[in-house]
């Protein structure tokens, strides 16, 4: 069976994806930061489940913002995983929600360091192994906020738009190497991501917004209430989508797939896809990359 690496496995989509893949018989590397610190209980929980259910889960330390951490893990996998890895799932992420102007430049850089540069780091590190696989694949967990812009999610949206562009460019350039790229765009789910980011640093700017400065908090509270309702979507839909992509025939996997409440994102994807393909095929004369 394929060997799959999942980042951000301590909770949310990552945790569910690890269990779903392992229970389907895949060999899974479940990576997380602070695996011997704040996430130690999650590490032990996954290891206990793996032992009790006789499924293949290897929990490993990984901080996607650290090159040293990434290459240490790559060396470990190269040594311990006989055939390397076949699928990389870039799931680690954080969400900054607030008055966009009131986030400092340093905070914007921190948001990008995980959501965008973290993906570049892991992708560059593990692509040599993926290229050796007979069915190498990268699945990047993006968001509807990588295709649609939500007020007060400006920094987060920017990081996901960047991720989408990077992923699509890779999908063309890695075509000759037989590595598929797919993007999953989750809608709103109770995944623990909503309150994962910090408050705005620039308080002097924040104060100029008056009552409007409380709107982001109200938005988040409304989402949280929705997640507690009977109408809340099931986050298991994301690992199910991951499984579906992995099990599709090589070369037939869609580039983008919005999952859950999509606010017409799948329709947007369908309408822009022919325009993008025309650019590659007709304007650039690079049909071989499609």
N, C-alpha and C positions, 0 to 999 in steps of 0.2 A: 504493500500500500504506500501511497504518497506520504512524504514527510512535510509537515506544514508548520510554519512559524507565525505566531500571532503576537503582535505587540499590544500593550495595554490590556493585559489579561486579568488584572486584579478585580475588575468589576464590569458592570454594564454589558455592552455588546461583546467585548473581548472575552469575558468570563464565560458567557453563554456559548460563544463560538467555539471556544476550546472544548467544552464538554460535548457539544453537538458533534464536532468533528471526531473526537476520540471515540465516542459511542458508535460512530459509523465505521470505526475500524482504522482510522488514520493515525499516523504517528505525529503527535502534536508537541511542539515546543511552546509552552505558555510563558511568555516573558512579561516582566513587570519591574518597575523600579522599587527600591526599598523593600526587596523581598525578605530581608532579614530584619527589617524595621517595622514601619507602619503597616506594611502589607504581609507581614509574616504569617498572620492568621489565614489570609487568603491562600498563600503558598501551601501551608499545611493542609488546608481544606481540600485543595486540588490534589495534593499528593495522597491524602487519605481516600478520596473518591477513586483515584486511579488504582490504588491498591485493592480497595473493596470490590470494584467493578471489573478488575483485571483489564483496564484500558491503558493505552500508551500516552501518558502525559509526562513530559519533562519540564519542570518549572525552573526557569533561569532568570538571573538578574539582567535587566536591560533598561538603561536610561537613554531614550532616543535623542536627548540633547547633548550626549557625551560621546565623542568619537572613540575614546578609550573603552567605554563600556560596550559599544557596538562591536569593535574589532576584537575585544576579549571574547565576546560571545561567538563571533564568527570563527575564531580559532577553536573554541570549544566544540562547536558543531562540526567543523571540519575533521576534528579528531574523533568525536564520539558517534556521529551519524555517518554510517558507512557510505551512503549514497548522497550525502549533502541534503539539500532541501529542494522541494518541487514547487512549493507555493509560499509566497510571502504575503501576509495580510497586515497591512499598515492600518492599525486601528487606534493607536494611542492618540489622545487628543484632549484638549481643554477648551472651555468656552468662556470668553469674556463678554459680558452683557452689561451695557450701561450707556451713558452719554458719550458718544464716540469722540467728541472733541476733548473730553475731560480725561481720556486715557493718555498717559504720557508716552513719549516715543519708546522709552525703555519697556513699558508694558506691551506696546504693540510688537516690539521685537521678541518679547517673551512668548506672546501668543503664536507668532510665526515660528519660533524656535522649536516648538513641539509639533504644531499642526502642519507646517510646511517643510522647514529645514530638517526636522526629525525624519520625515519621509525620504527626503533626499539622502540623508546619511545612511539610513538602513538600506535603501534601494541600491546605492552605490556599493555598499559593503557586500550585499548578498547576490547581486546580479551575476557575478562570475559563477556562483554555484547554480543559479537558476538557468543560466545558459547551457550548463552541462546536463540538465535534466531533459528527458525526452518530451516533457510536457510542462515546461517552466511557466509560471504564472504569478502575476502580482495583482492583488485585490486591494484597492485603496478605499477605505471607508471615509467618504466625504460627507455631504449633507445637502439637503435642499438649499441650504444657505450658500452652496457653491454654484448655484444656478439662479437663485432668486435672492433679492436683497431685502432684508428685514430691518426696519428702523431699530436702533439701539444695539444691533448685532454687527455694527460696521466693521470692527476689527476682526471678529470671528469670520464674517462673510468674506472679507478680503483674504484671509488665510486659506479658506476653502476654495475661493475662485482661483487662487494661485495653485493649489493642489490639483484642481481640475485641468488647468492648462498644462501643467507639468506632466500629468498622467496621460493626457491626450497626445502630447508630443512624443512621449515614450512609446505609446501604442504604435505610432508610425515607425519610429526609428528602430524598435526592437523586432519588428516584423521579420526581417531577414534572419534573425537569430531564433525564431520560433518561440518567443516569449510573449504570451498574451497578457494584456492589461485590461482590467475591468474596474469600474468605479461604482460603488454602491452609495446611493444618496438617500439616507434615512430621513423620513419625516419626523415629526415630534413623537418621541417615545420616553417612557419612564426609565431612563438609563443611568441616572445619577449625574448627567453632564451639566444640567442647568445651572447649578450653583458651584461649579468646579473652578470658576475663575475669580480673580480678586475684584474689589471695588476700584473705582476710578481714583488715580493718584492726584490729579490736578484739581484740588478742591476749590481753588479760586475761580477756575473756569466753571466748575460744576455749580457753584453758587449763583452764577449769572443766569442759570436756567430756571431758577425759582422752583415753582411747583412741578414744572416739567421734569425736574431731576428725579422725582419719585416714580415716574411712569415705568422705567425698566423694571423696578422691583415689583410693581403691580402686575406687569406682564408675566414675570416669572411666577408669581404667586397664582395667577390664573392658570398657567400651564400646569403648575403643581396640583391644583385642585382638579383639573381635567384628568391628570394621570391617576388620581385616586378614584375616579368615577368608573361606572360600569362600561363606559364607552372608550376607555383608554385602550390604545392599541397594544398588542402583545410584542415585547421586544424580541421574542423568539423568532419573529418574522425575519430579522436580520441574519442570524446564523442559517436559517432555512434558505435564504437567498444566496448566501455564501456557498452552501452545499450544492445548490442548483447550478451555480456558475462553474464550480470545480468539476462537476460531473458532466457538463456539456462537452461536446466534441471539440477538440482543439481547432481553433480558427473560426468557430461558430459562436463564440461568446460575445455578448453585446459589450460595447464600450461603457455605456451608462445604463443604470437601472435605478430609478427612484422607487422606494419601498415604503408602504404605509400611506398615510395621508399625504398626498404629493402636491397639493395645490396646483395641479396641472403641469407639474414638472416633466412627467413622461411625455405629455403633448408637446411641451417646449423642446424636449430632446428630439422627438420625431421630426419636428419642423425645421430645426437647425441642422440636423444630420446631413440632409441632401446639400445644403449650402456649403458645409464644411467639406464634404466629399468632392463637390465640384471644384472647390479651391485646390484640393490636392491633385485631382485627376486632370482638370482642364487648364486651370491657370498655371499650376506649377509643373504639370506633366510628370507627376510622380505616382501614377496609378499603382505601381508595384509595391507601394507602401500601404495600400489599403487592404 
